[in-house]
């Protein structure tokens, strides 16, 4: 299973993200989104196994 955004997907998503900092230093948005997708996939996998 793949958890990282492709360059094509990132190109589509990046313009929708805020580009102004609000006092806190920005982190790598792509890395954060990849972590969210990994977490969701992991939780989904655990949930599926628990139902068996």
MIGUFI-841261 format. One record per residue (C-alpha): z, x, y; residue number from 1. Coordinates in nm, 3 decimals. Layout:
# MIGUFI-841261
R|w|u|v|seq
R|Z|X|Y|NUM
...
END
This chain:
# MIGUFI-841261
R|w|u|v|seq
R|0.000|0.000|0.000|1
R|-0.080|0.119|0.353|2
R|0.178|0.111|0.630|3
R|0.002|0.292|0.914|4
R|-0.233|0.149|1.172|5
R|-0.589|0.275|1.152|6
R|-0.749|0.415|1.466|7
R|-0.955|0.096|1.491|8
R|-0.644|-0.126|1.472|9
R|-0.458|0.091|1.721|10
R|-0.751|0.072|1.967|11
R|-0.727|-0.308|1.953|12
R|-0.347|-0.324|1.992|13
R|-0.281|-0.051|2.250|14
R|-0.412|-0.244|2.556|15
R|-0.168|-0.528|2.480|16
R|0.139|-0.305|2.507|17
R|0.327|-0.249|2.833|18
R|0.230|0.075|3.003|19
R|0.504|0.104|3.263|20
R|0.838|0.264|3.192|21
R|1.148|0.070|3.297|22
R|1.395|0.353|3.343|23
R|1.393|0.458|2.979|24
R|1.159|0.729|2.854|25
R|0.876|0.582|2.645|26
R|0.856|0.657|2.277|27
R|0.543|0.676|2.065|28
R|0.445|0.308|2.039|29
R|0.217|0.367|1.742|30
R|0.498|0.535|1.548|31
R|0.735|0.246|1.628|32
R|0.482|-0.014|1.510|33
R|0.415|0.183|1.192|34
R|0.791|0.183|1.126|35
R|0.809|-0.194|1.177|36
R|0.519|-0.250|0.937|37
R|0.677|-0.016|0.679|38
R|1.009|-0.199|0.710|39
R|0.845|-0.540|0.669|40
R|0.649|-0.424|0.365|41
R|0.965|-0.274|0.212|42
R|1.170|-0.590|0.269|43
R|0.889|-0.803|0.131|44
R|0.874|-0.586|-0.179|45
R|1.251|-0.608|-0.232|46
R|1.240|-0.985|-0.185|47
R|0.963|-1.025|-0.442|48
R|1.155|-0.820|-0.699|49
R|1.478|-1.012|-0.638|50
R|1.307|-1.344|-0.718|51
R|1.205|-1.231|-1.066|52
END
